[in-house]
Amino acid sequence: MAVHSISGNLLDGLGVFAARGYQRLLAVDRHSPIAADVGSADQWSGAIGMEYTFDEAPLAGISRVLPDALRDALSRAGGMP
């Protein structure tokens, strides 16, 4: 995926994006009537679009609190020392 900011700031403003992907159908899906008649087991996808990103300043407090809360929860569950 690629993103380009039109407004000059990736964290706040207007931008455009492009994405592409590939999947290979396996087993039963590969032999479906649609793939067999008009398609292929190799599936390519793509997207282009515009996006708007809001200023993250109102969420800055949440981003500082959440990691601490997650660390505490994992610690209580025995997932972190």
Sequence and secondary structure as in RCSB ss.txt:
>XXXX:A:sequence
MAVHSISGNLLDGLGVFAARGYQRLLAVDRHSPIAADVGSADQWSGAIGMEYTFDEAPLAGISRVLPDALRDALS
RAGGMP
>XXXX:A:secstr
 EEEESSS TTSEEEEEEEEEEEE  HHHHTSHHHHHH  SEEEEEEEEEEEE   GGGHHHHHHHHHHHHHHHH
HTTS  
